Amino acid sequence: MTNTARRLGVTTAIFLAGMACAAFGLLEVHRFSPRLVDSLMQPDKIVWLYHYTLAHYEINYFQYGFVKRALLSNLFAPFHGQRWVDATLLFNLVVDATLAALAAIFLSRLWRETRWPTAAVFTAATLFGSFGLINLGSDIGRFDFVLLVMLVGSLAWIRKGAVLGPALVTAAALLTHEIYFFIGVPMLIAYTLDRLHDAARLDRRTVWRHLWPLLAVVLAVGIALLLWGRYEPGYQALADRLGRFVFPAAVKVWTRPLEGNVVLVDQYWRHGVYTGFDVVCGAIIWLLLVTLIAVLHRARRASALILLTPFAVLPMYALGTDYARWCKLGFALLIVAIAFAARDRRLADGMLDRPLVRLLMLGLVGLPFVPFGIEHAFQMLRP
């Protein structure tokens, strides 16, 4: 009974810490207070509390047709004014709680199965680190939290042998945000292949039977977004509605074609938006990530494709300029990969207790509680 109570206490403490971290980021996005909302509200429209970030919740199929990143926002179409603000807050709190619970399950397992220094380091990195929940939450308006919850749920479903369910969730995730092509799809494929490999069922027919629904969904949604997932009809209406509280260039992310994103990245570098400080920060971060992934991958006894999936984030550096955000997502994917690898008990004995792994995790913790940023890493330390 004492042991059960101890486990419950650790899990509860981790959950509350994770919830506090995520809520910190949520409040940063919403800048929410009843007085502030009342002062910004106008009769027919919402004046955004955090520039354009919450505009993601405004775009819906009912007003603007088939639009990129609009599936989830349809839930909020019936709400207006203060009720819209309340609905988005409640939704974000539910997602925060879900992600904090998932983190608590993983970390409490580490506390049970590894020595305390290792568990403490991973807990600090996941909750309070520069890449952890406290900073990931600062970008919550872009649906990253939602996509991670969808990803973890799909992986758990695959672990039970499901095929169609994860494919349907993938369709919803891609219509919520196309970034799931990079942070979700590769990990789902890798985890499926890992499980088939471990079960000695990696023949062509079995692989096709397990992957064809997912691949069909990815192809169908990708074609639909490429051909029809634009936003030209509603852009002017949205610009008129949001006014000066929205960056027009950022809103155009719904209209910009793929090659336009590449051109934008090139222009950012040509005009000196990024400096040597940004390059050094990004290089150090990914050097730590790559080294940690290599150590984990080498020590794993069974198939280890899932541990390589954080690298799927790297192509986004050429497609978007949220470089600090890509680092945070890469770290989040690594934590998810470790969680599912450890859950299947395929990690080598004591691997997570290696001093080098602890040192790398401490390096990735970086500067606790310092806002990591979205485009510029460690924005509070920029010279």
C-alpha positions as CSV (number, residue, x, y, z in Angstrom):
1,M,0.0,0.0,0.0
2,T,2.9,2.3,0.9
3,N,4.5,1.6,-2.5
4,T,1.3,2.3,-4.3
5,A,0.8,5.6,-2.5
6,R,4.3,6.6,-3.3
7,R,3.8,5.9,-7.0
8,L,0.6,7.8,-7.0
9,G,2.2,10.7,-5.2
10,V,5.1,10.9,-7.7
11,T,2.6,10.8,-10.6
12,T,0.4,13.4,-9.1
13,A,3.3,15.7,-8.4
14,I,4.6,15.4,-11.9
15,F,1.2,16.0,-13.4
16,L,0.7,19.2,-11.3
17,A,4.1,20.5,-12.3
18,G,3.4,19.7,-16.0
19,M,0.1,21.4,-15.7
20,A,1.6,24.5,-14.1
21,C,4.2,24.7,-16.9
22,A,1.7,24.3,-19.7
23,A,-0.6,26.8,-18.0
24,F,2.2,29.3,-17.8
25,G,2.6,29.1,-21.6
26,L,-1.2,29.3,-22.1
27,L,-1.5,32.5,-20.0
28,E,1.4,34.0,-22.0
29,V,-0.5,33.4,-25.2
30,H,-3.9,34.6,-24.1
31,R,-2.7,37.3,-21.8
32,F,-6.0,36.6,-20.2
33,S,-7.8,38.7,-17.6
34,P,-11.5,39.6,-17.5
35,R,-10.6,43.3,-17.5
36,L,-8.3,43.0,-20.5
37,V,-10.9,41.0,-22.5
38,D,-13.6,43.5,-21.8
39,S,-11.5,46.4,-22.8
40,L,-10.5,44.8,-26.1
41,M,-13.9,43.4,-27.1
42,Q,-15.9,45.2,-29.8
43,P,-19.5,44.5,-30.7
44,D,-19.0,42.4,-33.8
45,K,-15.5,41.1,-33.5
46,I,-12.7,39.8,-31.3
47,V,-9.6,41.9,-31.0
48,W,-6.8,39.3,-30.6
49,L,-5.0,39.2,-27.3
50,Y,-1.8,37.9,-28.7
51,H,-1.3,39.3,-32.2
52,Y,-2.2,36.7,-34.9
53,T,-1.6,33.4,-32.9
54,L,-5.1,32.9,-31.9
55,A,-6.3,33.6,-35.4
56,H,-5.8,29.8,-35.9
57,Y,-9.0,29.4,-33.9
58,E,-10.9,31.8,-36.1
59,I,-10.4,30.2,-39.5
60,N,-13.2,27.7,-40.3
61,Y,-14.8,26.0,-43.2
62,F,-18.2,27.7,-42.6
63,Q,-17.0,31.2,-43.4
64,Y,-13.9,30.6,-45.6
65,G,-14.4,27.3,-47.3
66,F,-11.8,24.5,-47.5
67,V,-8.8,26.2,-45.8
68,K,-5.6,24.9,-44.5
69,R,-5.4,24.4,-40.7
70,A,-9.1,24.9,-40.2
71,L,-10.6,21.5,-39.2
72,L,-10.2,21.9,-35.4
73,S,-11.3,25.6,-35.5
74,N,-14.8,24.6,-36.7
75,L,-15.5,23.6,-33.1
76,F,-15.4,27.3,-32.2
77,A,-17.5,28.7,-35.1
78,P,-20.7,28.7,-33.0
79,F,-19.1,30.9,-30.4
80,H,-18.8,34.7,-30.5
81,G,-17.4,37.5,-28.3
82,Q,-16.6,36.5,-24.7
83,R,-17.9,33.0,-25.2
84,W,-15.4,32.5,-28.0
85,V,-12.6,33.5,-25.6
86,D,-13.9,31.2,-22.9
87,A,-14.2,28.3,-25.3
88,T,-10.6,28.6,-26.6
89,L,-9.3,28.9,-23.0
90,L,-11.2,25.8,-21.9
91,F,-10.1,23.9,-24.9
92,N,-6.4,24.8,-24.3
93,L,-6.7,23.9,-20.7
94,V,-8.1,20.5,-21.6
95,V,-5.2,19.9,-24.0
96,D,-2.7,21.1,-21.5
97,A,-4.1,18.7,-18.9
98,T,-4.0,15.8,-21.3
99,L,-0.4,16.4,-22.3
100,A,0.7,16.9,-18.7
101,A,-1.0,13.6,-17.8
102,L,0.9,11.8,-20.7
103,A,4.2,13.3,-19.4
104,A,3.3,12.2,-15.9
105,I,2.7,8.6,-17.0
106,F,6.1,8.5,-18.8
107,L,8.1,10.2,-16.1
108,S,6.6,8.2,-13.3
109,R,7.5,5.1,-15.1
110,L,11.1,6.3,-15.3
111,W,11.0,7.1,-11.5
112,R,10.0,3.5,-10.9
113,E,12.5,1.8,-13.3
114,T,15.6,3.9,-13.1
115,R,17.7,5.4,-10.4
116,W,16.6,8.8,-9.2
117,P,19.3,11.0,-10.8
118,T,18.3,9.9,-14.2
119,A,14.6,10.3,-13.5
120,A,15.2,13.7,-12.0
121,V,17.1,14.9,-15.1
122,F,14.5,13.7,-17.5
123,T,11.8,15.3,-15.4
124,A,13.5,18.6,-15.3
125,A,14.2,18.5,-19.1
126,T,10.6,17.5,-20.0
127,L,8.8,19.9,-17.7
128,F,11.0,22.9,-17.0
129,G,13.7,22.9,-19.6
130,S,14.1,25.4,-22.4
131,F,12.5,22.9,-24.7
132,G,10.0,21.5,-22.3
133,L,6.3,22.1,-21.5
134,I,6.9,25.5,-20.1
135,N,8.2,26.8,-23.4
136,L,6.3,24.6,-25.7
137,G,3.2,26.1,-24.1
138,S,4.2,29.6,-25.2
139,D,3.3,28.6,-28.8
140,I,0.1,26.8,-28.0
141,G,-2.0,28.8,-30.4
142,R,-0.4,27.0,-33.3
143,F,-1.9,23.6,-32.3
144,D,1.5,21.9,-31.5
145,F,0.1,20.6,-28.2
146,V,-3.0,19.2,-30.0
147,L,-0.8,17.4,-32.6
148,L,1.4,15.9,-30.0
149,V,-1.6,14.5,-28.1
150,M,-3.0,13.1,-31.4
151,L,0.5,11.6,-32.1
152,V,0.8,9.9,-28.7
153,G,-2.8,8.5,-29.0
154,S,-2.1,7.1,-32.5
155,L,1.1,5.5,-31.3
156,A,-0.7,3.9,-28.4
157,W,-3.3,2.6,-30.9
158,I,-0.7,1.2,-33.1
159,R,0.9,-0.6,-30.1
160,K,-2.4,-2.4,-29.7
161,G,-2.4,-3.5,-33.4
162,A,-4.8,-0.9,-34.8
163,V,-4.5,0.2,-38.4
164,L,-7.6,2.2,-39.5
165,G,-7.9,4.3,-36.3
166,P,-4.4,5.9,-36.5
167,A,-5.0,6.6,-40.2
168,L,-8.2,8.5,-39.4
169,V,-6.5,10.5,-36.6
170,T,-3.7,11.3,-39.0
171,A,-6.2,12.8,-41.5
172,A,-7.7,15.0,-38.8
173,A,-4.2,16.0,-37.7
174,L,-3.1,17.0,-41.2
175,L,-6.2,19.1,-41.7
176,T,-5.5,20.7,-38.3
177,H,-2.0,21.6,-39.3
178,E,0.1,20.4,-42.2
179,I,3.2,20.4,-40.0
180,Y,2.0,16.9,-39.0
181,F,3.5,15.6,-42.3
182,F,6.9,16.1,-40.5
183,I,6.2,15.5,-36.8
184,G,3.6,12.8,-37.0
185,V,3.7,10.7,-40.1
186,P,7.4,9.6,-40.0
187,M,7.1,8.5,-36.4
188,L,3.9,6.5,-37.0
189,I,5.6,4.7,-40.0
190,A,8.8,4.1,-38.0
191,Y,6.9,2.7,-34.9
192,T,4.8,0.4,-37.1
193,L,8.0,-1.0,-38.8
194,D,9.7,-1.3,-35.4
195,R,6.9,-3.4,-34.0
196,L,6.7,-5.6,-37.1
197,H,10.4,-6.1,-37.0
198,D,10.4,-7.0,-33.3
199,A,7.6,-9.5,-34.0
200,A,9.6,-11.0,-36.9
201,R,6.7,-10.1,-39.3
202,L,8.6,-7.7,-41.6
203,D,7.5,-9.3,-44.8
204,R,6.2,-7.2,-47.7
205,R,2.6,-8.3,-47.4
206,T,2.3,-7.6,-43.7
207,V,4.0,-4.2,-44.0
208,W,1.6,-3.2,-46.7
209,R,-1.4,-4.4,-44.8
210,H,-0.4,-2.3,-41.8
211,L,0.7,0.8,-43.7
212,W,-1.6,1.2,-46.6
213,P,-4.5,3.1,-44.8
214,L,-2.0,5.6,-43.3
215,L,-0.2,6.1,-46.7
216,A,-3.5,6.4,-48.5
217,V,-4.7,9.1,-46.1
218,V,-1.4,11.0,-46.3
219,L,-1.5,11.0,-50.1
220,A,-5.2,12.0,-50.3
221,V,-5.0,14.8,-47.8
222,G,-1.7,16.0,-49.2
223,I,-3.2,16.3,-52.7
224,A,-6.3,18.0,-51.3
225,L,-4.3,20.6,-49.5
226,L,-2.0,21.2,-52.4
227,L,-4.8,21.7,-54.9
228,W,-7.5,23.3,-52.8
229,G,-6.2,24.2,-49.4
230,R,-5.7,27.9,-50.0
231,Y,-7.2,30.9,-48.4
232,E,-7.5,33.6,-51.0
233,P,-11.3,34.1,-50.7
234,G,-11.2,34.8,-47.0
235,Y,-8.0,36.6,-46.6
236,Q,-9.3,40.2,-47.1
237,A,-12.3,39.5,-44.8
238,L,-9.9,38.2,-42.1
239,A,-7.5,41.1,-42.5
240,D,-10.4,43.6,-42.2
241,R,-11.6,41.8,-39.1
242,L,-8.3,41.5,-37.3
243,G,-7.0,45.0,-38.2
244,R,-3.8,46.2,-36.6
245,F,-3.6,43.3,-34.2
246,V,-2.5,40.9,-36.8
247,F,0.7,40.8,-38.9
248,P,-0.5,40.6,-42.5
249,A,2.6,38.7,-43.6
250,A,1.9,36.0,-41.0
251,V,-1.7,35.6,-41.9
252,K,-0.7,35.0,-45.5
253,V,0.7,31.6,-44.3
254,W,-2.7,30.3,-45.3
255,T,-2.3,31.5,-48.9
256,R,1.4,31.1,-49.5
257,P,2.2,28.1,-51.7
258,L,5.1,25.8,-50.7
259,E,7.7,27.4,-52.9
260,G,6.6,30.8,-51.4
261,N,7.7,29.5,-48.0
262,V,11.2,28.6,-49.4
263,V,11.5,32.1,-50.9
264,L,10.4,33.7,-47.6
265,V,13.1,31.8,-45.7
266,D,15.7,33.0,-48.2
267,Q,14.6,36.6,-47.8
268,Y,14.8,36.4,-44.0
269,W,18.5,35.4,-44.3
270,R,19.3,37.9,-47.0
271,H,17.9,40.7,-45.0
272,G,19.8,39.8,-41.9
273,V,16.8,38.8,-39.7
274,Y,19.0,36.0,-38.4
275,T,22.5,36.5,-37.0
276,G,25.5,34.4,-36.1
277,F,24.0,34.1,-32.6
278,D,21.0,32.3,-34.0
279,V,23.3,30.0,-36.0
280,V,25.4,29.1,-33.0
281,C,22.4,28.5,-30.8
282,G,20.8,26.2,-33.4
283,A,24.0,24.3,-34.0
284,I,24.6,23.7,-30.3
285,I,21.0,22.5,-29.8
286,W,21.0,20.1,-32.7
287,L,24.5,18.8,-31.8
288,L,23.2,17.8,-28.4
289,L,20.1,16.3,-29.9
290,V,22.0,14.3,-32.5
291,T,24.5,13.0,-29.9
292,L,21.8,11.9,-27.6
293,I,19.9,10.2,-30.4
294,A,23.1,8.4,-31.5
295,V,23.8,7.2,-27.9
296,L,20.2,5.9,-27.4
297,H,20.1,4.4,-30.9
298,R,23.3,2.5,-30.4
299,A,22.3,1.0,-27.1
300,R,18.9,-0.2,-28.2
301,R,18.8,-3.9,-28.8
302,A,15.8,-4.1,-31.0
303,S,14.8,-2.1,-34.1
304,A,15.2,1.6,-33.4
305,L,13.7,3.6,-36.3
306,I,11.5,5.5,-33.9
307,L,14.5,7.0,-32.2
308,L,15.5,8.6,-35.5
309,T,12.3,10.4,-36.2
310,P,13.2,13.7,-34.5
311,F,15.4,14.3,-37.6
312,A,12.1,14.6,-39.6
313,V,11.9,18.1,-38.2
314,L,15.0,19.3,-40.0
315,P,13.3,19.9,-43.5
316,M,11.1,22.4,-41.9
317,Y,14.1,24.8,-41.6
318,A,13.8,25.3,-45.3
319,L,10.0,25.7,-45.2
320,G,9.5,28.1,-42.3
321,T,11.3,30.5,-40.1
322,D,10.1,29.4,-36.6
323,Y,13.6,27.9,-35.9
324,A,13.3,27.9,-32.1
325,R,10.0,26.2,-32.4
326,W,11.5,23.5,-34.6
327,C,14.0,22.8,-31.9
328,K,11.3,22.4,-29.3
329,L,9.4,20.0,-31.5
330,G,12.5,18.0,-32.1
331,F,13.0,17.6,-28.4
332,A,9.3,16.8,-27.9
333,L,9.5,14.0,-30.5
334,L,12.6,12.6,-28.8
335,I,10.8,12.4,-25.5
336,V,7.9,10.6,-27.2
337,A,10.2,8.2,-29.0
338,I,12.0,7.4,-25.7
339,A,8.7,6.9,-23.9
340,F,7.4,4.3,-26.5
341,A,10.8,2.6,-26.8
342,A,11.0,2.2,-23.0
343,R,7.3,1.2,-22.8
344,D,8.1,-1.8,-25.0
345,R,11.1,-2.7,-22.7
346,R,13.4,-2.7,-25.7
347,L,16.0,-0.3,-24.2
348,A,19.3,-1.9,-23.0
349,D,19.5,-2.4,-19.3
350,G,20.7,0.8,-17.6
351,M,21.1,2.7,-20.8
352,L,19.2,5.7,-19.5
353,D,21.4,5.7,-16.4
354,R,24.6,6.3,-18.4
355,P,26.5,9.5,-17.3
356,L,26.7,10.7,-20.9
357,V,23.0,10.5,-21.4
358,R,22.4,12.5,-18.2
359,L,25.0,15.1,-19.2
360,L,23.3,15.5,-22.6
361,M,19.9,15.8,-21.1
362,L,21.2,18.5,-18.7
363,G,22.6,20.3,-21.7
364,L,19.2,20.2,-23.4
365,V,17.6,21.6,-20.3
366,G,19.6,24.7,-21.1
367,L,18.4,27.7,-19.1
368,P,15.3,26.7,-17.0
369,F,12.4,29.1,-17.1
370,V,14.1,31.4,-19.7
371,P,11.6,31.9,-22.6
372,F,13.2,30.0,-25.5
373,G,11.4,31.9,-28.2
374,I,9.6,30.9,-31.4
375,E,11.8,32.2,-34.2
376,H,15.0,33.3,-32.3
377,A,16.5,30.8,-29.7
378,F,17.0,32.2,-26.2
379,Q,15.5,35.5,-27.2
380,M,16.1,37.1,-23.8
381,L,19.9,36.6,-24.3
382,R,20.2,38.0,-27.8
383,P,23.1,40.5,-28.0
